[in-house]
Amino acid sequence: MADEKPDIAEMSFEDALRALEDVMRKLEGGEVPLDQSIDLYERGEALRAHCQKRLDAAQARIEKIVTDSEGRATGTVPLDPE
């Protein structure tokens, strides 16, 4: 079906962000019927949460970079899944 939406969990950060921007444009345009607006809002919230999760994971990875006494990156340590 052409109207099928991709599974959010499988989307890259960039794809999810583009989809979220598309949802926002539709909602801000005010041309969408109420029921569709509610569906769009729910999808937008799921996209936002997915993007935030990906950003949090990236931040955690960055924070795990090991630096020497002069601040140069010397390696990384394993990322805790918690």
Secondary structure, DSSP 8 states (H G I E B T S, - for coil): -TT----GGG--HHHHHHHHHHHHHHHHHT-S-HHHHHHHHHHHHHHHHHHHHHHHHHHHHHHTEEE-TTS-EEEE------
